[in-house]
Amino acid sequence: MHVLRRNLNFFIFLFLISLNFNNYSYAHMRGTFSSAKDAKNKSLELGCQGIHKNKDKWLPCKNEKELHLYLRK
């Protein structure tokens, strides 16, 4: 019985973690652009200031922390 409860808790934990990652991935997909112009337009649409670059993609807002705050509104 104890093993069953521990396994159930583990699967619930994995499920909750997967929901969190999916939310992050979805938010990030909506906020990446190939061009600075598209990122600037999204920045204006979201109401945040500036744009920033992450690897080869442009993102709205001055940093990623601010971007995720605006995407979750």
N, C-alpha and C positions, 0 to 999 in steps of 0.2 A: 504494500500500500504506500509506503514511504517513497519507494522508487517511482511509482506511478505519479504521485503528487509532484515530485522533483522534476520529472520529465514534462509534465503538464506546465509547470511554472516556466521551464526553459523554453517551451514552444510558444507560450504566451509572450515571453520576453522577446523572442525572435520576431514574432508577428508585430509587436509594437515598434521595434527597431525598424523593421521594413517600412512601416507606415511613415515614420519620420524621414527616412531616406528618400522615399518616393515624393514626399512633400517638398523636400529640398531640391531634388532633381527637377520636379515640375516648375518650381519657382525659378530655378536657374535657366531652364530651357526658354522660358518666356522673357528672359532678360539678356540674352546674348545676341550679338549682331555682327555681321561681316564688315559693316562700314561704320565709321564714326558718325556719319550723318543720320543713319537709322537709329543709332544709340542716342543721339541728341534729341531726335524726335520723340523717342520713348521716354526720355528724361523729362521733356516738357509735358508729355501726356500724364506721367506719374506725379509730377509736381516737385520733383527733386532737382538739385542743381548739379551741373557738370556731367562728365563722362569719365570712364577710366578703361584701361586695357588690361586684359588677363590673357596671357599667351597670345594667340592670334585673333582673339575676339574682342569686340568693343562692348562695353556695358554702360547702361545709364547710371546716373548718380555719381557722387564723388568717390565712393568706395563700395565694396561689396556688402558691408554691414548695412549701410544706408539703403542700398538697392533692395535687400531682402525685407527690410522694414516696410518699404513702399509697396513691394509686390504682395505682401501679406495683407494689405489694407483692403 
